[in-house]
Amino acid sequence: MKFLLAAADTGTYGFTLLGDDGQVIATGRQYPDKAAALAVVADMMREIGSAEIEERTEPAEPTGTPPSRTVDGEPDLARIGRSGIPPV
């Protein structure tokens, strides 16, 4: 991996973290000067090895209850797309 430091036309500096294959892994925001951008890169280089993994691969549990399909215990046909008029 490597950090690519770049200057913007606005006079700010930013960085991009590239993988070994050249793919972008992360992009940092713009910093007011080169020293600030390099300080963030240095912090990331120190801390990245101690990064934790938060797993969010399990499907989320459904929340709430589905809307009622009944009115006074009887099916509400209008809510399910039927007119309630019997066929002729």
C-alpha positions as CSV (number, residue, x, y, z in Angstrom):
1,M,0.0,0.0,0.0
2,K,1.1,3.6,-0.4
3,F,-0.2,7.1,0.3
4,L,-0.4,9.5,-2.6
5,L,-0.1,13.1,-1.5
6,A,-1.4,15.7,-3.9
7,A,-1.8,19.5,-4.0
8,A,-5.2,20.9,-5.2
9,D,-5.6,24.1,-7.3
10,T,-7.1,25.7,-4.2
11,G,-3.8,25.5,-2.3
12,T,-4.9,22.7,-0.1
13,Y,-3.4,19.2,0.2
14,G,-5.0,15.8,0.3
15,F,-4.1,12.1,0.1
16,T,-5.3,8.9,-1.4
17,L,-4.4,5.5,0.0
18,L,-3.7,3.0,-2.8
19,G,-3.5,-0.8,-2.6
20,D,-0.7,-2.8,-4.0
21,D,-2.7,-3.3,-7.2
22,G,-3.2,0.5,-7.6
23,Q,-6.8,0.5,-6.6
24,V,-8.1,3.4,-4.4
25,I,-8.7,2.2,-0.8
26,A,-9.4,5.5,0.8
27,T,-9.4,9.2,0.0
28,G,-8.7,11.8,2.7
29,R,-10.3,15.2,2.8
30,Q,-8.4,18.4,1.9
31,Y,-6.1,20.0,4.5
32,P,-5.0,23.6,4.6
33,D,-1.3,22.8,4.3
34,K,1.1,20.0,3.4
35,A,2.2,19.5,7.1
36,A,-1.4,18.9,8.2
37,A,-1.9,16.3,5.5
38,L,1.3,14.6,6.3
39,A,0.5,14.5,10.0
40,V,-2.8,12.7,9.2
41,V,-1.0,10.2,7.0
42,A,1.6,9.6,9.8
43,D,-1.3,9.0,12.3
44,M,-2.9,6.6,10.0
45,M,0.3,4.7,9.4
46,R,0.8,4.3,13.2
47,E,-2.8,3.4,14.0
48,I,-3.9,1.3,11.0
49,G,-2.3,-1.8,12.4
50,S,-4.4,-1.6,15.6
51,A,-7.7,-1.1,13.7
52,E,-10.6,-3.1,14.8
53,I,-13.0,-5.0,12.6
54,E,-16.7,-4.4,13.0
55,E,-18.7,-7.1,11.3
56,R,-22.0,-6.2,9.7
57,T,-22.5,-9.2,7.6
58,E,-25.6,-10.6,9.3
59,P,-28.9,-9.5,7.8
60,A,-30.7,-6.9,9.9
61,E,-33.7,-8.0,11.9
62,P,-37.0,-6.6,10.6
63,T,-38.2,-3.7,12.7
64,G,-41.8,-2.8,13.6
65,T,-44.9,-4.7,12.6
66,P,-46.3,-4.8,9.1
67,P,-49.4,-2.6,8.5
68,S,-52.7,-4.2,9.3
69,R,-54.6,-5.8,6.5
70,T,-57.8,-6.0,8.5
71,V,-60.5,-3.6,9.6
72,D,-62.6,-4.7,12.6
73,G,-61.3,-8.3,12.1
74,E,-62.3,-8.4,8.4
75,P,-59.9,-8.2,5.5
76,D,-59.5,-4.6,4.2
77,L,-59.6,-5.4,0.5
78,A,-58.9,-1.8,-0.5
79,R,-55.5,-1.9,1.2
80,I,-54.5,-5.0,-0.7
81,G,-55.5,-3.7,-4.1
82,R,-59.0,-5.1,-4.5
83,S,-62.2,-3.1,-4.8
84,G,-64.3,-5.4,-2.7
85,I,-66.9,-5.6,-5.4
86,P,-67.8,-9.2,-6.2
87,P,-67.3,-10.4,-9.8
88,V,-70.4,-10.3,-12.0
